Each structure stands twice: as structure tokens, then as C-alpha cells.
Amino acid sequence: MRPFTEKVTVLEALKDGDVVAEDCRQWGPALVFDHLWKKLGLQRIIQKLAAKRNFSFDVERVVFAMALQRIVRSHTGSDRDGALWLEET
């Protein structure tokens, strides 16, 4: 119950003007997509396939980010645009 009451306290302080939000990122789509990604087993499948190779980065997270970018910002055409979007997010 404590985490919930802490969130309520912060939200109430924000509402009352005691706290000012300088920056706010949109996490909703990423959280929902991550849940579906894992529930469908895509994380496990990609990790299993990538384990056979010696990548120096987390391939599964890159594929996830690229897929998320296509869903959230489908109007950005290239993977390079997606990389720039990812830096902003």
C-alpha cells in the first residue's frame, strides 16, 4: 500500500502547485508494448536467437525499440530517424 500512497502524495503536491514538473516523458505505450512483447514470448525468442552470435549489445532491446518506434512514430521512415527518436525518449 505504501508505494500507492507515495504516488498519491506526489500527485496531490503536483495538483496543489507544491511541485512543478519540468519534464514529462510518455511511458504508457512503451510499458504496454513491453508487456505484450514479453507475454507473446518475443523477448525470449530474440534472446535465444541472438545468444548464438557474439553481439556486443543487447539485440533484443534494439529490436524492441525499433518495433516500438514503428508503432508510436510510424511517420518516421528510417531506422536512423528511429535512433534519433530513441535518444529523445
Buried (B, 14 or more C-beta within 10 A) or exposed (E): EEEEEEEEEEEEEEEEEEEEEEEEEEEEEBEEBBEEBEEEEBBEEBBEEBEEEEEEEEBBEBBBBEBBBEEBBEEBEEEEEBBEBBEEB
